[in-house]
Amino acid sequence: MLVAHIAFYFVVLTAAAALYSTGYADVKTAADAARALQPLAGDAASLLFALGIIGTGLLAIPVLAGSVAYASAELFDWPEGLSKTFPQAPQFYGVILLATLGGVGIVFSPISEIQALYLAAIVNGIIAPVLLVFLMVSAHDRRILGGSRPPLITMVVGWGTAIKMSLAAVALLVSLV
């Protein structure tokens, strides 16, 4: 995770430097982002950007659709697992199908790619603290985890993170208003 975060930091830093140096501070579409990267990648900017977006989609859609399916199956106590056949876990595979179609459907919506990413970040920023609070409450509950509850330091760090994320979500909402 540390290496992934360090790599991500440098990807963001490089993209920000490239965008700033070209004067593209207001990127609205994927085409704008590709044009902004031309000084860095030359004529190959559009191709490289397209390959990056396609690669990201090919990685993200199955992972996100699968995550939603597993979470839904756990929540509703449905049979789950990619090792099961469709007749053995129809709801599980139905959720994968709906989530995949929803992801593909965004392409045909009037929302631009950049707007969709921005809206997804906002929704994530608001939902993540709520989920973290539920996670921390569950982690403390002996009925759920029994003797496998996390140590005190983990609980302190977890609650501290939940509080900070909640404050950041409130600040986000205030800034949007």
C-alpha positions as CSV (number, residue, x, y, z in Angstrom):
1,M,0.0,0.0,0.0
2,L,2.8,2.4,0.8
3,V,4.5,1.9,-2.6
4,A,1.1,2.3,-4.3
5,H,0.4,5.5,-2.5
6,I,3.9,6.8,-3.3
7,A,3.4,5.9,-7.0
8,F,0.0,7.5,-7.0
9,Y,1.4,10.7,-5.4
10,F,3.9,11.0,-8.2
11,V,1.3,10.3,-10.9
12,V,-0.9,13.2,-9.4
13,L,2.2,15.4,-9.1
14,T,3.3,14.8,-12.7
15,A,-0.3,15.3,-14.0
16,A,-0.7,18.5,-12.0
17,A,2.7,19.9,-13.2
18,A,1.8,19.0,-16.8
19,L,-1.6,20.6,-16.6
20,Y,-0.3,23.7,-14.8
21,S,2.6,24.2,-17.3
22,T,0.2,24.1,-20.3
23,G,-2.3,26.4,-18.8
24,Y,-5.0,23.8,-18.7
25,A,-6.4,24.4,-15.2
26,D,-10.0,23.8,-16.1
27,V,-10.2,20.3,-17.6
28,K,-13.8,19.4,-18.4
29,T,-13.4,16.3,-20.7
30,A,-11.1,13.5,-21.3
31,A,-10.1,15.2,-24.6
32,D,-9.1,18.3,-22.6
33,A,-6.9,16.1,-20.4
34,A,-5.3,14.4,-23.3
35,R,-4.5,17.8,-25.0
36,A,-3.0,19.1,-21.7
37,L,-0.6,16.2,-21.7
38,Q,0.7,16.9,-25.3
39,P,3.8,18.8,-24.0
40,L,4.7,15.8,-21.9
41,A,3.9,13.0,-24.4
42,G,3.8,14.8,-27.8
43,D,1.7,13.4,-30.5
44,A,1.2,10.2,-28.5
45,A,-0.7,12.0,-25.7
46,S,-4.2,11.1,-27.0
47,L,-3.2,7.5,-27.6
48,L,-1.5,7.1,-24.2
49,F,-4.4,8.8,-22.4
50,A,-7.0,6.6,-24.2
51,L,-5.0,3.4,-23.3
52,G,-4.8,4.6,-19.7
53,I,-8.5,5.2,-19.5
54,I,-9.3,1.9,-21.2
55,G,-6.9,0.1,-18.9
56,T,-8.3,1.7,-15.8
57,G,-11.8,0.8,-16.9
58,L,-10.9,-2.8,-17.6
59,L,-9.3,-3.0,-14.1
60,A,-11.9,-1.0,-12.2
61,I,-15.2,-2.3,-13.6
62,P,-14.8,-6.0,-12.7
63,V,-13.3,-5.1,-9.3
64,L,-16.1,-2.6,-8.4
65,A,-18.9,-4.8,-9.8
66,G,-17.5,-7.8,-7.9
67,S,-17.1,-5.8,-4.7
68,V,-20.7,-4.6,-4.9
69,A,-21.9,-8.2,-5.6
70,Y,-20.0,-9.6,-2.6
71,A,-21.2,-6.8,-0.3
72,S,-24.8,-7.3,-1.5
73,A,-24.6,-11.0,-1.0
74,E,-23.3,-10.6,2.5
75,L,-25.9,-8.0,3.4
76,F,-28.8,-10.0,2.1
77,D,-27.4,-13.5,2.9
78,W,-27.4,-14.6,-0.7
79,P,-25.2,-17.4,-2.1
80,E,-22.0,-15.8,-3.4
81,G,-18.7,-16.5,-5.1
82,L,-17.3,-16.6,-8.6
83,S,-16.8,-20.3,-8.0
84,K,-20.5,-20.8,-8.1
85,T,-22.5,-21.1,-11.2
86,F,-25.3,-18.6,-12.2
87,P,-28.1,-21.0,-11.1
88,Q,-26.3,-21.4,-7.7
89,A,-26.0,-17.7,-7.1
90,P,-28.3,-15.8,-9.4
91,Q,-28.6,-12.6,-7.2
92,F,-24.8,-12.4,-6.9
93,Y,-24.3,-12.6,-10.7
94,G,-27.4,-10.3,-11.2
95,V,-25.7,-7.6,-9.1
96,I,-22.5,-8.0,-11.1
97,L,-24.5,-7.6,-14.3
98,L,-26.4,-4.5,-13.1
99,A,-23.2,-2.9,-11.7
100,T,-21.4,-3.5,-15.0
101,L,-24.3,-2.2,-17.1
102,G,-24.5,0.9,-14.8
103,G,-20.8,1.6,-15.3
104,V,-21.2,1.2,-19.1
105,G,-24.3,3.3,-19.0
106,I,-22.4,6.3,-17.6
107,V,-20.6,6.5,-21.0
108,F,-24.0,7.2,-22.7
109,S,-25.1,9.8,-20.1
110,P,-24.7,13.5,-20.6
111,I,-22.2,13.7,-17.7
112,S,-18.6,14.1,-18.9
113,E,-15.9,11.7,-17.7
114,I,-14.3,14.4,-15.5
115,Q,-17.7,15.4,-14.0
116,A,-18.4,11.7,-13.2
117,L,-15.0,11.4,-11.5
118,Y,-15.7,14.6,-9.5
119,L,-19.1,13.5,-8.5
120,A,-17.8,10.0,-7.5
121,A,-15.2,11.6,-5.3
122,I,-17.8,13.8,-3.6
123,V,-20.1,10.8,-3.0
124,N,-17.1,8.8,-1.7
125,G,-16.1,11.6,0.6
126,I,-19.5,11.8,2.1
127,I,-20.2,8.0,2.4
128,A,-16.7,6.9,3.6
129,P,-16.9,8.4,7.1
130,V,-20.4,6.9,7.6
131,L,-19.1,3.5,6.6
132,L,-16.0,3.9,8.8
133,V,-18.2,4.7,11.8
134,F,-20.2,1.5,11.2
135,L,-16.9,-0.4,10.8
136,M,-15.5,0.9,14.1
137,V,-18.8,0.2,16.0
138,S,-18.8,-3.4,14.5
139,A,-15.1,-3.8,15.4
140,H,-15.8,-3.0,19.0
141,D,-18.9,-5.3,19.3
142,R,-18.1,-8.6,21.1
143,R,-21.1,-10.2,19.5
144,I,-19.7,-9.7,16.0
145,L,-16.0,-10.3,16.5
146,G,-15.9,-12.2,19.8
147,G,-12.3,-12.4,21.0
148,S,-10.9,-11.2,17.7
149,R,-11.5,-7.5,18.4
150,P,-8.7,-5.1,17.3
151,P,-6.2,-3.8,19.9
152,L,-6.7,-0.5,21.6
153,I,-4.3,1.4,19.3
154,T,-6.1,0.2,16.2
155,M,-9.4,1.4,17.7
156,V,-7.9,4.8,18.7
157,V,-6.4,5.3,15.2
158,G,-9.7,4.1,13.6
159,W,-11.9,6.5,15.6
160,G,-9.4,9.3,15.0
161,T,-9.6,8.6,11.3
162,A,-13.4,8.4,11.4
163,I,-13.6,11.8,13.2
164,K,-11.1,13.5,10.7
165,M,-12.9,12.1,7.7
166,S,-16.3,13.2,9.1
167,L,-14.9,16.7,9.7
168,A,-13.5,16.7,6.1
169,A,-17.0,15.6,4.8
170,V,-18.7,18.4,6.7
171,A,-16.1,20.9,5.3
172,L,-16.8,19.5,1.8
173,L,-20.5,20.0,2.2
174,V,-20.0,23.5,3.5
175,S,-17.7,24.4,0.6
176,L,-20.3,23.1,-1.9
177,V,-23.0,25.3,-0.4
